[in-house]
């Protein structure tokens, strides 16, 4: 059942529901914008209406469709037009009317090609109006819409007022591009909203939690580093206005984009130091977030990766430009306190001599092993964990909110019991909803709740979980140190210092009881299956020789590497080339063993749902769960308002909200700053609306008098720019793929007629003799490096007299031609003469250029398969049948080779003749000796691939004999099978083969079969139906 509309929802709908008006609605986040949009769409739902939903994300389309279904719009409801729907299906869908969600790019093309009856559109609903600019596709859609339809409505919606406050008259610019004259602004402090939401209030319990001493020190140090970094950035760029770059603004994710936007105009001039400072600001902002949401070990591990990446590049060389903040005292304070939250290292335990233990009477050692395997439980205070290195004292500081959450859940449980004892009926369920800021935080909270020890004292309720994380962390550190030591030994072969971990005696630092246990486990493991590339582990092969008279405790890594040596002997956890996922599964085995005992289908009163904040989908979650207890583990301005709407939409429902926040932290500052930013944004919008001058829109309908006068102007296509009257609009043929860019929209805005088409040669055709290839800056550099631009220019020169290369620069972004200036002069050649007259281009001729002639196009083929194949770059209406009839294997193989060469691989291809091999060499000549060809005349012959597979690392097998004249199925099946088996035999035959992976491509025809019922095909399915049909009719 859909949630009822509140009073202010109805007032808004009263203002915007009129189909004869077009409006822009700006609503504060969390107040039910999706509910308003869905209600408006429900009002318009009718086969006689065609209402389009534009600029909705895929997940929003699904959510809106579900909510419309709940409201009763199910026949047919919201239909979604995607890239998988072909042109004919889209045309049929548009004619049926109703509610349709379509991507902006598809809608633009359909409007230009008249595939959608624009004049019959009832209305257009635009989401995320704050993103609409002069270059956006939505502005292009509005222009096309208003050219042919001036009676339909256009409703635009936004709940991001902060994004409509940058630049001069931002609200006016959005309304201009959407061609709107009415805007409705509803902030949280709007009188109607205020009166509605304050009618019924939830019971809010605000819980302010102090940071621990170490967390407070880290927090203060991070803020200090941010202040230093910002000051250094401003000092290095005094010519720019960087007053908005403050620590308060740095709390928000949009801060990174603001910094780049300020520096983009001079980005090519700034030095590596400034670029490093910009990167450091993003890193420090993440550190503040991770400090409050990650566990202590996760935060410490992240810091260690930052330190490692600051000094060493991915290639292993020394980094030239290091982060300045890493060299400050504050950074050292961050690292030391982060480590102190996890563990401390001391020499006290390491220097204490160990005592020999009788292996027969050593029950504690056996109990320790049983405890590690999950067979028994022992008190952690009495017996230390045997996998913890000596000298390490685990601190394992827990997040303060974990204890607070445990206390809140205990209080909720008591309240539920009290309400049940009163036997008073109340609406809602006893499900406890816990909301967090991210999916990672949700996973951590869920893990804590599932492993929490309710009887443990505060600060140790998640000890079991933290110890498991510490064990994984130690394994990780041990592996890193081990790899580092192996590299050092390979380079210099130094004399290794004796290493010993005290607290154990006997070989390998273990007592005799553990050695006896190890022998039993090693004997069993000898017969076990190997673990992902490694053999059975052996402790005796990897032991470190010791000097009993010398004890050396090195840094953390060396200490932890000793742990790895013990783990090989005791638990077989360290296996050569074993990955971390395998280790985590092994460590969690004891938890899985007890799953059935502790978990199951629980009644609602014992259910805790942990979920991350989302968009308007949270409103639906509240409506479905009907929780009476909500815990906001981290503050969220939007969700506070969702609770207000939820409480007032459910009369008679008592709601208690626990609002948790770290006091005097960035979490609290960010929440308050977000409130202030939104309030100031709404105030600026209200002031701008009061003084805004609305433009008078020009009538540009097709056939209107004004439109005809525009055509009768100076045409640049006439030599010398002489004036001539013409009723034919200047036109430009644009490739379909170009509608991802902004240039087609600009061409249309300038008065040109844009004709979309699938072009094989070029991106834009201006005249029969002029073709333009557009390149953005990244694409230009990539094309230069791969040689693709040369092939494109060569192809344009064959078919057009004047090929043109258009380099597109991004707005407000700097660029330097230094990297490509030398190469560019071999491509660019100036034209020697200017044509006297430039006729309009012919779309049919432009489409045919570069494609092969085929008079029997489309005869006897599957239309859906042909439509899918034509989506592949280079396949057009002229060559689609050629590709389908000649077989897609060679075509696919060529694209596979092209992709691999562009990624830097050396490729060896096979061809069935020398002539075809020479052709391939010419095609990929720009890649030099990285491409070679081996001739394999018949892949079905024994040993056909013997020479081809030598020295390769991977094989992509795309070849399969095929022709249209087969009489017996074995004429096609046996050569295909023999070719594949022969290739695999050739790999095994080569004793020096280093092939790591073989990929074999096949056809859907090998799997598909007719079935009246829905079926999901897998690798277990084969198309034996065709053989049965053939045998049935073979006579």
N, C-alpha and C positions, 0 to 999 in steps of 0.2 A: 504494500500500500504506500502510495506517495505521501510525503509529509505535507501537511496543509500549508497554505500560503499565509504569511503574516500580514499585518495591516500595511506596512510600508511596501511589501512586495506587490500588493494589490494596487496601491497608489502608483507605483512605477509602471505597472502594466496598463493602468488606465491612461497614462500619458503616452506610452509608446505603441500600444496595440493597433492604433488606427492604420490601416493599409495605405491610406492616401498620404501619409507623412513619412519622412525619413529622419532618423534621429541617431544621436550618439549618446550612449549611456556610460558614465564613469562611476563605478560603485566601489566602495571600500572592500578590500579583500576579506573573505570569510563570511560575507553577508548573504550568500546564496545566489551568486550571479548565474550559475548553471541552472538553478531551479527556475529563474526568470526566463532564460533562453529556451528551456524545454517547454515551459508553459506557453510562450509565444509561438513556438513551432507547433504545439498541439492545436492552438487556435487556428493555425493556417493549414493544418493537415487535411487535404482533400484531393481527390484525383483531378479535380478541375483546377487546382493550383499547382504551380511549379515553384517551389521554394528551395533555394540553394544555400547550403552552409559552407562557408569559405574560411580558410586559414585555421582549421582545427587540426590539432596534432592527432596521430593515429589512436593514441590511448584516449583522447578526448572524444573522438568519434565513437569508440566502443562504449564509453561511459554514457554519452548522451543517448545513444541508441538503447541502452539498457534502461535508462531512466524514462525515456519515452515509452518503452514497453510496459514499465510499471504504471505509467499514467494511462495506458490503454491504447496507445498508438502502435498496434502490432500488425495491421493489415494495410499495407505491407510494412509500415514503420519507416525508420531511417535507412535508406539505401546508400551504400558507400561506393564511390567510383574510384578505383585505383588503377595502377599501371598495368595490372594483369587483364583488365577488361578491354576488349577490342573496340574498334570504332563503331561497328554495326550494333553491338550490344549497347553501347552508350547512346546511340541515336534512338534505339527502341526504348531505353529507360527514360530518356528525356520526354518522349512523347506520352508516356504513361502518367507523368506528373507526380505529385506527392513531395515528400521530403528527401532531398538528395544532398549528401556531403561529397564534395569533389575538391581535389587538390588544385591550387591556383594555376599551376603550369598546364594541366590538362584542360581546365576551363578556358584559359586564354586561347589555346590552339583550337578548341571546339568552337569558340565564338568567331575566330577569324575564318575558319573553314565552313561556318554556318551549319555545323553538325548539331548545334543546339538552337532551337527557335528563340532567339534572344528577345524578340518582340512579344513572346508569349510568357516570359518569366514573370511570375507574380511578385517575387521579391528576393533579395539577397541579404543574408545574415553574415556579417563579418565579425569574427572573433579576434581578440588581441589587436584592437585598433591602435594601440600605442606603437606597434611596429610598422605602421603604414607610413611610407615616405614617398617622395616623388619617383624614386627608382624601384619601388616595390611592385610586385606583380599584382597586388590587390588594387593599386591605383590604376594599373593598366586595365584590369577587369572592369573597374567602375567607368572608365572612359568608353570602353567598348559597349558596356551595358547602357549607358546614357545616350550613345549615338543612335541606338535603335529602339530604346524603351525609356520613355520619360514618365510613364504612369506607374511603373512598378516601384515598390518601396525598397529602401536600403536601411537596415538597422545594424549599427556597429556597437560593439561592447568592449569594455576594458575594465580591469580591476588593478591596474598598475599605474597609479597616478604619478609615481616618482619618475617614470620614464617619459612623461609628457611635460617635463619642466626644463629641459635643456635646449639651449638655442633661443633665437628670437621668435616670439609668438609661436610656441610649439603647438598649442591647441588650434590656433588658426590654420597652421600648415596641414595638420591632420584633417581638419574639416574641409579644407580646400581640395585635398587629394581625393577625399571621399564624396565631394560635392554635396555637403550637408550644410544646413543653416540652423539646426537646433541641437543643443547639447543639454543633457540633464546630468547634474553632478550631485551625488549622494555620498557624502563622507559619513563617518561614524557619528560625528557630532550634529548631523542633520536632525532637526527637531522631530520629524516623524519617526526616524529610526530610533532616536533617543527615547521617545515616549514608549515605543513598542517594546524595546529590549529591556527597559528598566521596569516593566510591569511585573515580570516574574524573574527573579534572580536566583542563580544557583548558589549553593552553600560552598563558598571558596575558602580553603584553608591554605594560607601562604606559608611555605616552609623555606626559610632562608638558611642554607647550609654553609658553614665556614669551610674554607679550603684547609687542607693540612699544612703544616709548617713547610714541608718541602714543596708542595704544589704552589703555595703562596710565593715562595722565593723564586720558583721557576716562572710563574706568571709575571711577577714584577720584572724579572730579568728579560723576558721576551718583549714586554712593552718597552723597556729601556733600549733594547736592540732595534725595535721598530722606530723609535724616536731618533736614534742615531742614524739609521739608514735613510729616513725621510730628510733629515737635516743635510746629510751628505748629498742626497739627490737634488735638493733645492740649490745647494751651493755649487753643484756642478753644472746646473742649467739655470743660470740667473736670468736669461732672456725670456724664459717661459713663465706663464702665470700658473704657478703650482700652489696657490693658496688653499685650494680645496683638498690638498693631500695632507690629511691629518690622521692621527692615530685613531680617532673615533670613526672616521669614514673607512679606515682600513679593516674594521671588524666585518664588513660586508663583502660578499663575493663579487659584487659589481665593481669593487675598488680596483681590481686588476685591469678591467676593461677601461676604467677612467684614466688610469696611469698611462696605458698604451695609447689611448686616444689623444692625450695631451702631448705625447712624445712622438707620435707617428709622423708628423710633418718634418721632423728633424732626425728621424731614426737613423738615416744613413750617415749623419754627421756625428752622432754621439759615439763615444768610445766604448770599448768593452767594459770599462768600469761602470758606466751608467747602465748598460744592459744587465750587468750582474746585479746592480742595486735593484732594478725593477724585478728581476727574478727572486731576489732575496725577500722583497716585501711580500710576494705571494707565499713564499716558504714560511715566513714568520707568522703570517695570518693563519696558515694551516696548523702551525705548531700550537697556536693559542686554542684552536678548536680541538685538536687531538689531545691536548693536555686534560681537557675536561670530559672527553668522551672515550678515550682509549684507556685500557688498563695500564698499569705501571710498566709491565714488561713490553707491551706493544709500543708504548711511547718511547721507551729507552732503545728498543731495536730500531725504530724509525730514526732516532737521533744518530745512532751509530752509522746507519746508511748515509745520512747527510754528511757526516764527517768523512766517511770514506769517499763519497762522490766529490767532496770539495777538494780533495788532494790528488785524486787519480781519475783519469778519464776512462771511458768504456774500453778504450784500446789498451789500457794498462800504463799509459804514459803519465808523466807529471802534469797536472793541470796548471795552466799559465795564469788565469784570472780566478783567484779564489775569493770567496765571500768575505767582505771586510768584517761583517759582524761576528764571524767565527773566531776572529783574532782578538776580540774584546774580553775583558774580565767577566762581563755579564754572560757571555757564551760559555765560559768555563764553569760559571755558577750553575747554568742550566744543565750541563753535562754531569757535573758532580752530584747535584740533587736528584737528577733523574736516575742515576745509578744507585744512589742511596735509598731510593724508594723500592728498589728491587732486591739488592743484597749488599753485603759488605764483605771485604776480604781482609784477613788478618793473618799474622804469623803465629798467633798464640796456639791455635789448634794444630797447625802444621808442625810446630816444633815439639809438641808433646809426644814422647815415645809411646809406641804401641806395645801392647802386651800380647803374648802368644795365647791362643785359645785352643783348647782341646777340641778337635773336630768331632769327637764322639759326643761330648757334653754341650756343644755349642748350639743350643736350641734357638738362641736369639738370631743367629745367622740364618737358620732355616726359616724362622718366622719372618725375617726381613724379606727373604726371597718370596715366600708365600704372599706377603703383603704386596710386593711389587707385581705379582701375577694376579692379584685380586682374589686370592683364596682365603684371605683372612684380614682382619682389621686390628690394628694396634694403635695405641695412643702415640701421636706424633711428638708429644712432649717427652716420652720415655725413651724412644728409640729413634735416632736420626735416620733420615732417608739414606739408603746405601748408595744411591746414584748421585748424591750431592758431593762435589769435591771437598776435600778437607781444607779448612781455612776459609770456607765460604759460609757466611751466616745469612740465610734467606730472610729478608724483611717482608717482601711481598705486600707492599702497602696497597690497600684496597681503596677504590673511589669512595669518598664520604657519602655520596648519594646512595650507595648500595645498602648501607645500614639503615639510612633514612627510608628507603623503599621497603625494606623488610619490616620496619616498624609500622609503616603505613598499611601494608598488607595485613599485618597482625591486627591493627586497629579496625580495618575494614571487616575482617573475619569476625571480630567481636560484635561489630555493629550489625552484621547480617544475622548473627545468632540472637541478638537482642530483638531485632525486628521480627524474626520468626517466632520467638517466644511470646510476643504480643499478639500473634495471629491476626495482625491487621493487614488487609489486602492493600497492595500498592502496585502501581504500574511499574513496568521496567523489569529488567533481569538483574541477577546478582553477578553477572560477568564483570570483571574488573578490567577496564581498558587502560593500558599503559602506553603513552605516546612518547616517542623519542624523535630526535632531530634527523636521523639517518638510518638506513638499513644496517650499517655496521654497528651503530649504537644499539639497535634493536636486537641484533644477534648476540651482542655481549650481555645485555640485560637478560635475555632469555636463557643464556648459558648460566648466568649467575643464579637465576631463580630455580633452574632445574637441578643445580648442584649445591644449593645453599644448605648449610647446616644451621637449622633454626636454634639449636641448643648451644651453639658456640657463642663466646662473648663477642661484643661489638668489635669490628675491625678484623675478625677472623672467620666470618660466616662463609666467605668464599675462598677459604684457604685451600680446599681440595682442588678447586678449579685453577687457582693461581699456581699451585704446585705442578699441575699438569702442564700449564703454560711455561713454567720455569724449566721443566724437563725438555720440552720442545726447543726452548730458547738455548739451553746448554748444548743440545744436539747440533743445532744450527751453528753456534759459535765454534764447537769442536770441529765440524766439517770445514768451516772457513779457515780456521787456523791450520788444520791438516793440509788443505790445499795450498795455503801460503807457504808452509814449510817445504812441501814437495817442490814447489817452484824454486825456492831459494836453494835447495840442495842441487837441483838440476843445473842452476846457473853457476854457483860458486863451490859447491860441495864442501862447506865448512865443517869443522869438527864439532859435532853436536854436543852441547853441554849435558851432563847427566841430569835427568829429570825424574823426580820421585814425588809421589803424592803420599804424604804421611797418613797414618791412621790404619794402614794395612801392612802386613808383612807377607813374606812368601813371594813367589814368582809373580811378576806383573802387578805387585801392590795388592794382592789378595791373600786372605788367610786360607788355610788348607780346607776348611769346610766349603768355602766358595769354589775352590779349585775342584773338589770332588763333584760338586753339583755341576760345574762347568763341563767336566768330562762326560757326564751322563747326557747333558744336552747336546754336546758336540757330536757324540756318537749317533744320537737320533737325527741331528741335522744333516749328517753325511748322506742319509738316504732321502732327504727331503728334496722337493722340487726347488730349483733355483729361483731367486728373487730378481726379476727384471734385469737380466744381463749379468748378474753376479753369481758366483758359485757359493757353496756352503762356507760359512764364516769359520775362520780358524784363529783362535786366540794365540796359539803358539807361534804363528808366523809373524805377528805384528807386535810382539812384546818389546818393551824398551829395556835395554840393559841398565842396571842400576849400580850405583856405588853406595853401599849401606852407610858409609861414613859421611856422606854429603847430602844435604837437603837443599834443593833450590826451588823457590816459588817465584815464577816469572809473572808476566802480565796475565790479564784475564783470559786471553786466548790460549796461552800456553797451559794455564791451569785447566781450562775446559777441554783441551786436547787430550789431557790425561783421562778425563771422563770418557772420552770416546774409546780409549784403549780398554777401560774397564767394561764399557758397554759391549764391546766385541766379545768379551769373555763371558759376561754374566747373562745378558739378555738377547744377544744376537740382533741388537737394534741397529748397529752400524754395519751395513752390507755394502760392498763396493758398488758404486753407481746407484744405490737406492735413493729414491727421492723422498721429499718431506711428506708427501701425501701418504706414502706407505707407512712411514713412522707414526703419523697421527692416527692412522687406522689401528696400528698395533697398540698405541698408548690408550686408545679409547675402547679397547676390547673388553675391559672389565666393566665399563659403563654399559656397553651393549648387552652384556650377559645379565645385567640386573634390570634391563629395560622393562620386561614383562612384569616384573615384580612391583616396580614403582609407578609405571605409567599405564595408561589405558584410556578408554572413553570416560571422561569425568562428567559428572552432573554440572549444570551451569553455575551453581553456586560455588564451585571449586575451580572455575576456569579463569585464567588470567590471559588476556590477549595483549601481546606486545606488538606494536605497529609503529612505523615511521610516519611522520607528517607527510601528507601528499597534497593534492589540489582539492577541488570541490568533491572528489570522490570520498573524502572524509565525512561529508554530510550524509552520504548514503550509508557509510559504515555506522555512524551514530544512529541513523534511523532503523537499521537492521538489527543491531545488537541491543539497542535500548538500555545502555548501561546506567546504573544508578551511581556507580563510583568510577571516577576518571582520575588517573594520575598523569599529570604532565611532567614527565621526568626531566624535560628540558623546555624552557619557555618558548612559546610561539604566539605571536600577535594574532595571526589568522585563526588559529584553533581556539583561542579564547572567544572570538566572535562566533565561531561555529557552535561552541557550547551555548552561547547566549541564544542563538537562533534555535538550537535543538531544545533548550529548556522551554522557550516560549511556544514552540511548535508542539509540545507535549504537555498539555495542562494536566495537573494531577500527578505529575512525575517528579519525585524528589531527586535532585542531582547534587552529589557532593564532588567537588573538584579539589584535588591536592596539587597545588602549584609549587613546584620545586625549583629553586634557583640558587646558584652559588653566590653568596654575598660578596660584594666588592670585587667582582670578577668581570672579565670581558663579556660573559654571558648576560649579566645584569645590565651592563652598559649598552650592549648591543640591543637588548629588548627596549630599553628606554629611548635609545637613539632612533630605533625604528619607528616608535610611536611619534617622536618629534618630526622625523623626516616626512612621514605620511601626512601629518597635520599641516606642515608647511607647504607640501606639494598641493594639497587641496586648496589651501588659502590662495596660492598663486594662480591656480586654475580659475577660482571664483573671481579673483580680481581681473584676470585676462578676459573672462567671459563678459564682465561688466563693461569693458572698454574696447571690445573687439569690433573691428570693421569687417563685415561680411562681404565677400566678393560677389559680383554679378556674373553668373555663369553664362557663357556663350552657347547658343544653340548650334550644336554640331551634328545634328541628325542627318542621316544620309538623305540627300535630295532636298534639304532645306536651302533657303535662299542664301543664308550666310555661308553654308558649306560650299555652294557653287562659286561664290565670290572669292573664297580662299584659293580655289583651283585656278581661277583666272588671275594669275600673278606672274611674277618673274620666275621663269623656270631655269634652273642652273644646268639643265640638260641641253639647253640650246646654246650654241657656241657664242661666246661674247656676252651671254646673259641677256639677249634681246627679248623684248616683250612679245609674247604671243598668247592669244586666248585659246584655251583648251578646256574641254570638259572631262578629260581623262586624268585621273589622279596619278601622280608619280608613284611607282610601286617598287618594292624591294622584295626579292624572294629570300626567305630566311630558313635555314636548316632547323628541323624540329628540335634538335638538341641545344640550339642556341637560346631557347626560351628559359634556360637556367640563368642566363645573364640579364643585365639591365638594358642592353643596347636595343633590343626590339621594342621595348617600352618607350625609349627615347625617340626612336624613329617614328613610332606611331604618334607620339605627342607632337612631333614637328610637322605633322600633316601628311606623312607618307603612308601609302597603302601597303601594309605588311601581309605577305602571302606565305604562310608556312608550308614547307615541303620537306621531303626526305632527300637530301642532297648527298651524292657520293663524292663530289669534288667541290671543295670550298664550303664556307659557312653562309656567305651572302652573295647574291648575284644582283648587280646593279643594272647592267646592260648585257646584251648578248656577248659583249667582248670584255667585260670587266667582272672579275670574281674576287671576293675578299675572303681571306682566311684570318679570323680573329684569334688572338692569343693573349691570355692574361699573363702576368709576369711569371708566376710559378710554372705555368704550362709552357711558356716561351723558353725558359731555362731548361726544362726537362726535354723539350723537343730539340734544342740545340745539342744536348748531351747524347741523346739517343739516335740522332740523325733522322727522326721522323719529319722534321720540318723540311728537310731537303727533298724527301720523297713527295711531300704535299705540294711544295712549290713546283717541283718538276711535273707533277700531274696537272696542276693548274696551267702551266705554260703550254702543255700539249693541247688543251681544249679552249683556252682563252688567250686573247692577244695581250691583255693587260692584267696579269695577276697582281693582287695587292695584299700585302701583309699589314694587318691592323694590330698594333700593340695597345692593349687596354691597361691603363694605370688605374689603381684604386683611388677613390676619393680620399683626400687628406692623408695620403700615404706617400712617403718619399721613396725614391728609387734612383739607383745609379746604374748606368749602362757599362760600367767598367768590365764586368764579367763576360759580356757577350759582344762588346763593340767590335773586336777583331774578327769574330766569326760572322757578324752580321753583314759585313761588306761583300762576302761571297754570295749572299742571297739577294741583296737589294740592288736593283739596277734601275736607274732613272729612265723615264720614258722620254723619247726624243721629240714627240709631237703630240699635240692636243687634238682629239677628234673633232671634226666639224659638227657632228650631230650625234646624239646618243639616244637611240630608240629604247623603248621599254623592254624589259626581259620577258621571255616566254617561259612560264612555269613548267610546261610539259617538256620543253627542250632542256631546261636546266636539270630536271629530274633524270632525264635519259642520259645525260653526259656522264661518262665513266661506267655505265652499266652495259652489259651485253644485250644485244637484240634477242628477243624470244617471242615469236609470233604466237606460240601455243601456251602463253602464260596462263596458269591457273586451271588448266584442263585436267580433270580427274585427280585432284589432290585434296587433301584435308584442309579446309579453309582455316580452321583454328590453328593447325600446325604451321600453315604458311604465315599466318599473322604473327605467331610467336617467333618464327625464324626471321621475319623481316625486322624485328626489333634488334637483331644483332648488327653492330656497326659494319657498314660495307655491303649489307644485303639489301637490295632494292627490288622494286617491282620488275626490273629487267633481268636480274640475275638470280632471283629466288628459286626458280624452277631448275636452273642449271645446278645450283648448290644441292637441291633436293634430289635430283636425278643422278648426279655424279657421286653422291655419297658425302656425308658431312665429316668423314674421318679425316681426309686430307685438309679440309677447310679448318676443322677444329685444331688439327695438329699445327697448322701454320700459326694460328693465334696463340697456341701454347708456346711455341718457339719464340714468337714475338714477345710474349709476356716474360718468359724466362730471361731472354737477352736484355730486356729493359731493366730487369732486377739485378743484372750483373753476372749471371751465370754463364758458363761455357756450355754450349749445346751441341750434341751430335745427332743429326737427323738421318733418317733412312728414306731412300727413294727407290722406286722399282725400275728405274732406268737412268742412264747417264744424262739423258736430256733433261729429265725432271730434276735431277740433282743439280745440274748447271743452272736451271731456272731458279731453284731455291737459293743457290749461292748469290745470284744476282739480286734477288729480293732482299737478302740480308747482308749485302756487301758492306753496308756502313758499319757493321759490327766487327769487321776484320776477321782475324783468325779465331775469334771466340765461337764461330759457327763452322761446322764441318759436316760433310755428307758421306754416308756409306751406302752403297748400292746393294739392295736386297731384292732380287728379282722375284723370288717366290717365297713368301714367308712360311708356307706349309712344308718346305723341304727341311730335312734333318740338317742341323748345323747352320741354318740360314743366318742366325744372329750371333754366331761364334765370334766374329770380328767386331761386330757392333757393340757388344756388351763389355768389352775389355776396358778397364780403367774408369768406368762410370760409377757414380754414387747413387743415382736414382734413375728409374726408367718409367716413362709415360708411354704406355702401349695403346695407341689409338687406331692401329691398322687392322682392317678386317676385310677379306675379299667379299665383293658384292657386285651383282649385276642383275639385270631385269629379265634375263633369258633362261633362268634356272627351271629345270623340269623336276628334278629330284631334290628334296630338301637337303640331302647330304652334300649337294654341290655347294651349298653356302655354309652349312653347319660344320662339316669336317675340316675344311681349310681354316675356318676361324678358330676351332678348337686346337688343331694341330699347330697353327701359328703361335698361339699363346703358350701351349705346352712346350713347343720347341724353344721359344724364347726363355722360358724358365729353366729348361735343361741346359741351355747355353750358359746361363748364369752359374749353375752348379758345376758345369764342366770346367769353367775357368777357375783354377786353383787360387789365383791371386785376386779373385773378385772381391770388391768392397761395396757391393750394392747394398744399400740400407733400406730402400723402399721401392716397391713396384706398384704403379697405379694403372689399372686396366679400365678403359672406358667401354661402355656398351650402349646399346640402343634401348629405348623404352619398349620397342617391339619384342624384346626378349623376355619381358616380364608381363606386359599388359595382356589381359584377356577379358572377354565380355562376361559380365555377371549382372543379373537383375538387381542384386542387393548391393548396398554400399560396401566397399572393401578397401582396406589399407594394404598396399603392396610393400613387401619387404624383400630382403635378399634371399629369402626362402622361396619366393614365388618364381615360377618359370612359365613361359607361354607354350604349353603343350597342346593348347586348344587348336592352334593352327594346323598342327600335324594331324590331329584327329579329323578336322574338317577336310584336309587334303586327302586323307585315306578314304574318307567317306565318298568323295566325289572324284576319285582318281580315274574311275572308269568312264 
